[in-house]
Amino acid sequence: MQYVGWFFILVGATFSFLAGLGIFRMPDILNQSQAGTKASTLGILALLVGFSFLNTQVAPKLILMALFFLFSSPIASYTICKATLRRNKAKLLLDSNPLLKEGEQND
């Protein structure tokens, strides 16, 4: 069981590192959000599963934390991307912004 836990921790650390690298290397906020959300979600889930294999006494708490992160991370990323598109800060050339309400202007 200990080797399985360390394997998941190694996988989680690798994906977390790749998420940080993806955020640093991507050109605009939409790509950065995608790279950060996908890789960091998998990385943190793998870390929490690995720690639950190593310490079975706190495994239920770690699984609840993983479920919370699994549901909240995509929602947060969606909200950030929608706000970015509303403000037209994504370096996109839009003739009209479909996310703006009637009468709103871009900043």
C-alpha positions in Angstrom: 0.0 0.0 0.0 2.9 2.3 0.7 4.2 2.0 -2.8 0.8 2.8 -4.3 0.6 5.9 -2.2 4.0 7.1 -3.2 3.2 6.4 -6.9 0.1 8.6 -6.6 2.1 11.3 -4.9 4.7 11.3 -7.6 2.0 11.5 -10.3 0.2 14.3 -8.5 3.5 16.3 -8.0 4.3 15.8 -11.7 0.9 17.1 -12.9 1.0 20.0 -10.4 4.3 21.0 -11.8 3.0 20.7 -15.4 0.0 22.9 -14.4 2.3 25.6 -13.2 4.4 25.4 -16.3 1.3 25.5 -18.5 0.1 28.7 -16.8 3.5 30.3 -17.2 3.9 29.3 -20.9 0.4 29.8 -22.3 -0.2 33.1 -24.2 -3.6 34.3 -22.9 -5.9 33.9 -19.9 -8.2 31.3 -21.6 -5.4 28.9 -22.4 -3.8 29.5 -18.9 -7.1 28.8 -17.2 -7.5 25.5 -19.2 -4.0 24.4 -18.5 -4.2 25.2 -14.9 -7.6 23.7 -14.3 -7.2 20.4 -16.0 -3.7 19.5 -14.8 -4.0 20.9 -11.3 -7.3 19.1 -10.7 -5.7 15.8 -11.7 -2.5 16.6 -9.7 -4.3 17.6 -6.5 -6.7 14.6 -6.7 -3.7 12.2 -7.2 -1.9 13.8 -4.2 -4.9 13.4 -2.0 -5.4 9.8 -3.0 -1.7 9.1 -2.4 -1.9 10.7 1.0 -5.0 8.7 1.8 -3.1 5.5 1.0 -0.3 6.5 3.3 -2.4 7.6 6.2 -5.7 5.6 6.3 -6.9 7.3 9.5 -7.5 10.6 7.6 -8.6 9.0 4.3 -12.3 9.9 4.6 -11.4 13.6 5.1 -9.0 13.5 2.2 -11.6 12.0 0.0 -14.1 14.7 0.9 -11.5 17.3 0.1 -10.9 15.7 -3.2 -14.6 15.7 -4.0 -14.9 19.3 -3.1 -12.0 20.2 -5.3 -13.3 18.1 -8.1 -16.6 20.0 -8.1 -15.3 23.5 -7.3 -12.3 23.8 -9.6 -14.2 23.7 -13.0 -16.8 26.1 -11.7 -14.1 28.6 -10.6 -12.4 28.3 -14.0 -15.6 28.8 -15.9 -16.4 31.9 -13.9 -13.0 33.4 -14.5 -13.2 32.7 -18.2 -16.7 34.1 -18.5 -15.6 37.3 -16.7 -12.6 37.5 -19.0 -14.7 37.3 -22.1 -17.2 39.8 -20.7 -14.4 42.3 -20.3 -12.9 41.3 -23.6 -9.5 40.8 -21.9 -8.8 37.5 -23.8 -7.0 39.3 -26.7 -9.8 38.2 -29.0 -11.0 40.3 -31.8 -14.7 40.3 -31.4 -17.1 42.5 -33.5 -19.8 42.1 -30.9 -19.6 40.4 -27.5 -22.5 38.0 -27.0 -21.9 37.9 -23.2 -22.6 41.6 -22.7 -26.1 42.5 -21.6 -28.1 45.1 -23.5 -26.6 48.6 -23.1 -23.3 47.4 -21.6 -20.0 48.6 -23.0 -16.6 46.9 -23.1 -14.0 48.5 -20.8 
